[in-house]
Amino acid sequence: MNGHAFIGRGWRFPIKVNPRGGLDWSEGPDRIRDAIWIVLKTSLGERLMLPTFGAGVDDFVFQTNSAATRAALVQEIRTALARWEPRVELVAVRVDPVPGEPSQVIAAVEYRIRATNELFNVVLPFFLSEGVS
């Protein structure tokens, strides 16, 4: 068994119409990557029927790019993924500043898919200050 039945299949995220006029699907490891992105980019309270879903990372906009802020962001990511993505085991979560970009950080999430024991990572940019040039 390759674990894909456990992982599932769903619409690729973000949802958009493909050149054939349909929707693209994701499955396997791509499905988990999409799910991680959804958890991280969903604000707490955004889903009315599930108000605690998400990581609330956008709440960090306008905060200083300090070690304390980055540590808090790591904790929010860890907590949200541990709660909302049971198909993975978190190996490491890092939030690092981007040299020369004081308003930007890079979040790196390394995870293992429980069903297949495969190791993956996803790297996402986040902006702590909007409109900074």
MARPA-35437 format. One record per residue (C-alpha): residue in three letters; x, y, z. Coordinates in steps of 0.05 Angstrom, whole numbers, padded with zeros to 5 digits, always signed. Example, Ala and Ser with C-alpha at 12.3 -4.5 7.8 and 13.67 -1.06 7.14 Angstrom:
# MARPA-35437
Ala+00246-00090+00156;Ser+00273-00021+00143;
//
This chain:
# MARPA-35437
Met+00000+00000+00000;Asn+00028+00068-00018;Gly-00014+00106+00032;His-00052+00148-00019;Ala-00119+00121+00006;Phe-00102+00147+00075;Ile-00079+00214+00047;Gly-00140+00225+00004;Arg-00157+00265-00058;Gly-00186+00335-00065;Trp-00186+00400-00103;Arg-00117+00430-00114;Phe-00109+00493-00074;Pro-00115+00550-00089;Ile-00176+00530-00129;Lys-00174+00554-00201;Val-00202+00533-00268;Asn-00152+00495-00311;Pro-00144+00505-00387;Arg-00195+00450-00400;Gly-00248+00488-00360;Gly-00246+00440-00301;Leu-00214+00438-00232;Asp-00147+00406-00218;Trp-00143+00352-00165;Ser-00087+00336-00117;Glu-00072+00270-00084;Gly-00016+00236-00048;Pro+00039+00280-00021;Asp+00013+00340-00061;Arg-00053+00335-00023;Ile-00017+00340+00043;Arg+00024+00400+00019;Asp-00041+00434-00002;Ala-00073+00419+00065;Ile-00014+00448+00103;Trp-00019+00512+00062;Ile-00094+00516+00076;Val-00083+00508+00152;Leu-00028+00560+00153;Lys-00064+00612+00111;Thr-00132+00606+00145;Ser-00144+00658+00199;Leu-00174+00637+00264;Gly-00249+00651+00262;Glu-00250+00652+00186;Arg-00289+00587+00181;Leu-00355+00601+00215;Met-00372+00528+00229;Leu-00301+00513+00253;Pro-00276+00578+00285;Thr-00213+00547+00316;Phe-00188+00520+00249;Gly-00125+00552+00221;Ala-00059+00579+00246;Gly-00072+00653+00248;Val-00005+00670+00216;Asp-00035+00732+00184;Asp-00044+00760+00255;Phe+00031+00770+00255;Val+00027+00824+00202;Phe+00053+00891+00230;Gln+00092+00857+00285;Thr+00167+00868+00290;Asn+00213+00819+00256;Ser+00246+00798+00322;Ala+00269+00732+00349;Ala+00209+00732+00397;Thr+00159+00744+00340;Arg+00191+00689+00298;Ala+00189+00641+00358;Ala+00115+00656+00369;Leu+00102+00644+00295;Val+00137+00576+00299;Gln+00094+00558+00359;Glu+00029+00578+00323;Ile+00049+00536+00262;Arg+00067+00476+00305;Thr+00003+00480+00346;Ala-00042+00487+00285;Leu-00010+00431+00245;Ala-00009+00384+00304;Arg-00083+00396+00314;Trp-00109+00400+00243;Glu-00063+00355+00202;Pro-00060+00286+00235;Arg-00032+00254+00172;Val+00036+00283+00186;Glu+00088+00281+00241;Leu+00125+00347+00246;Val+00201+00339+00243;Ala+00221+00412+00245;Val+00190+00481+00239;Arg+00234+00542+00227;Val+00219+00615+00215;Asp+00280+00653+00190;Pro+00289+00726+00170;Val+00304+00741+00097;Pro+00370+00778+00090;Gly+00358+00848+00064;Glu+00283+00842+00072;Pro+00265+00867+00141;Ser+00190+00855+00132;Gln+00195+00784+00106;Val+00206+00716+00139;Ile+00210+00646+00110;Ala+00173+00590+00146;Ala+00201+00520+00132;Val+00161+00460+00154;Glu+00193+00392+00151;Tyr+00145+00334+00160;Arg+00138+00259+00153;Ile+00075+00228+00124;Arg+00053+00177+00176;Ala+00023+00128+00126;Thr+00084+00122+00082;Asn+00141+00148+00126;Glu+00161+00194+00069;Leu+00197+00259+00088;Phe+00177+00325+00056;Asn+00184+00399+00068;Val+00146+00461+00049;Val+00174+00532+00049;Leu+00127+00591+00053;Pro+00143+00665+00052;Phe+00106+00711+00101;Phe+00106+00786+00107;Leu+00106+00817+00176;Ser+00096+00887+00150;Glu+00053+00903+00091;Gly+00071+00960+00045;Val+00144+00964+00065;Ser+00191+00977+00006;
//
